[in-house]
Amino acid sequence: MINVEASPNALAICEPKRPRVFWWHPQVMDYRVPLFLEASRVWEVHLLLLREPGNYVRSFARVSLARSSAGVSMRLWHICWADLVTMWRGVGTADTVITSFLWNGYSLYLLAICLLRGKPITVWEERGKVFDTFRGRSQVLYYRVLQRFVRSFFVLGDIHRQTLEAMGVSASRIFVANEYPGVVYATVPPEPFVLPGPSGTRRVLFLGRLVPIKGVDVLLRAFPAVRNSCPEARLVIAGDGSERQRLHRLSEDLGIQDYVFFCGEICEVGQKSYLFAECDVLAVTSLTLAMQTEGGPLVVLEALSAGLPVVSSNAVGSSEEFVAAQGPGMVVSENDADVLASAISRVLKCPSSYRERARACFIRIPDHGYQLKVLGNATGLPCATVT
């Protein structure tokens, strides 16, 4: 019998060894922190990141920062020797490796190192579309060859799954789990601030960065038709970015400047809760730019958590399936102002009915605990909390 007081190593002997995971992820966004925290409770996580995640993440996971200038591109020659050494050592001490999307230099090097060291690798894939261009066809060929050496793929939705299957990945190696790790805005007390129009005004909301890929100009071009259908409608644009002045000028050119309210960046949860409560529909008008689409704007799930209906383009990645779950016609073709105006107008005619749909849709979205469970299945690692 071991005397625990007399043997400092006794507890270490009794505790089960946690699996070691080497995990490359470009950056840890705030809404991903709960997942990494849960993972660190059951696995020993070593993160390789492009950006500093802050002391909180460092308190529960080992963190290495990449030194290369390659970012997430395929410029293999821009990845420095120090990062290759970090990857070699990280893979060597890990039981398994997780890497973000296969089409980038870090993942390619990690796959090669895993093959050399005999370690399994899981790819967290967020590729939603493949384009019929030379580059797109090259990417398809790349995936068809390299997917054979990947143990499994973890994806955020059926759109990503379908893309992988079209590139030759067997369904048995694809694990799907989207989640919502953020604030449930239906439970957040609102903090009022000035919004256009009296109480009861029909309001259309855009909430996000004012940058080209968000397609806010499409929403502005759609808004005159929305007002023709619903004359009391107002457009609230909450956000800031490089496009703000251009969007101001566009609203003037369209003659709708008196009905468009630019309220700047809104980050405080109480104010966002107020926006979700006082507006009638959220418009997410993302575009495909330079053959890139968004992975899945979090604002879609934030709005649904407040019971706010969402109309979106078909360039919102994994978030599209949640918009579509509200009913037909809620997902529209990107860059089509006329169809967007029709979809928004339908919601404004009966907002209470669409709010019920949004609430019902959100109830079906699981939290990050479910995502960790599926990720555990994908990697072959246990995901139950060690007690």
C-alpha positions, 0 to 999 in steps of 0.5 A: 500500500502506498502512503500518499503523505510519504510519497509525493509521486503517489497522486501522479501514479494514480491519476490517468495519463491525459492524451497529448494533442498538438493543435495548429490553429491560426488564432483563438477567437473569443468564442472559441475559448470555451472549446479550448478550455474544455479540451484542456481539461481532458487533454494536454493541449499544445497550441501553435498559433499565429497570434498571441491568445492572451494570458487566460489561454496560456493559463490552461494550455501550452502555447507556441507562437509561429514566427513565420510570415506565411500566415495561412497561405501555401507559401511553403518557403516562407515558413521559417526553420524555427516553426518547423522545429516546433512542429517536429517536436510538438508532433513527436510528443503528441498522441495526435495532431489537429490542424486547421484546413488542409490548404495551407503550408502549416497543415502540409508540413504537419501532415508530412511530419505526422507521416514521418513520425507515425502520428494520426492527424485530424483536419478541422476543415472550413472549406465551403466552396470550390470554384471552377478556376485553375486554382480551384481545380488545383485545390480539388486535386490537392485534396483528392491526393492528400486526404488519403493520409488524413485520419479524419476531418472535423467540420462545422456543417453539412455544407463543408461535409458535402464539399469534402465528399465531392473531393473524395473523402469518405463519409465515415471519416467526416465528423460534423458538429457546429455549436454556439459557445457565445452569449444567449442574448434572450437572457441578457438585460438590454441597455437602451440607446438612441435608435431611429424612429418611434417605438414600433418602427420596423427596423432592419439590422446589420451588425458586423465589420464594414469591409467589402466581404460583408456586402453591406452595399448590397443591403443598401441597394436593396433598401429602397425596395424594402421601403416601397413594401414597408414605408416605416422601415429603417435600416440600422448599421452597427459596425465600423471599418474601411467601407464606412465612408463609402457606404455613407455616400452610397446611402446619399446617392440612393436617396435613403440617407434619412432612413439609414442609421450608422451607429458605429461599433457595438460590442457591449452585450447589453447594447447588442441585446437591445439591438436584437430586441428592437430590430425585426430582422438581421441581414447578413449579406456576405460575398465571395471575394477572391475565391474566399467566403466567410467560415460562418459569421457568429452574428447569425447565431447571436441573433438567433439566440435572441429570437431575431430572424436572420436573412442571409446570402449563400456565402456565409459558410457553416451559418447558412444551414441555421438560416435555412432552418428558419424556413424557405426563402431566408437564404438568398443568392449573394449580391442579388439586391432584389431577392434580398429585398423580397426576403426582408420584406416578407419578414417585416410583414409578420415579424412575430411569426418569424421570431418564433421560427428563430427561437425554435431554430436556436433551441436545436443548436448545441453548445461547445460540450457537444462539439468537443464530444464529436471532435473527440470521436474524430481524433479517437481521443476520450472527451469525458472529463477526468475526475 
